[in-house]
Amino acid sequence: MRRQTDDPEPVYEVHVFCCTNERPATHRRGCCASKGSEALANYMCRRGMVKAHGRHIRINLSGCLNLCEYGPVLVVYPEGVWYRYETEADIEEILDRHVLRCERVSRLMVLPDPARMHR
């Protein structure tokens, strides 16, 4: 749904949700937790606070975001852009370019294949 003219202003300029969901090791779709998402998401929380420079940025650890095959994943709102990340350097790039400069990090963007999702 698009913002309405009478909607209140958003609390945050940028809101990031980082999947830290954990499933059994035998689950066919895997999970972000088994790929190190919690430590990386916690790193992003710490670094995001340092880099925010007074901007209203919120980084949350979340449950399953249902793009397990691509994990670990995060989504940045209000744009709704999805990223895959593996390293602290990936997180730094997402923070610097997308969160702070409103640029896309195309090499890390997830372009979900609907045929692979929701199985």
ABEGO torsion letter per residue (X at the ends): XBBBAABBBBABABBBBBBABBBBAABAAEBAAAAGAAAAAAAAAAAAAAAAGGBBBBBBBBBBAGAAAAOBBBBBOAAGBBBBBABAAAAAAAAAAAAAAGBBBAAABBBBBAAABGX
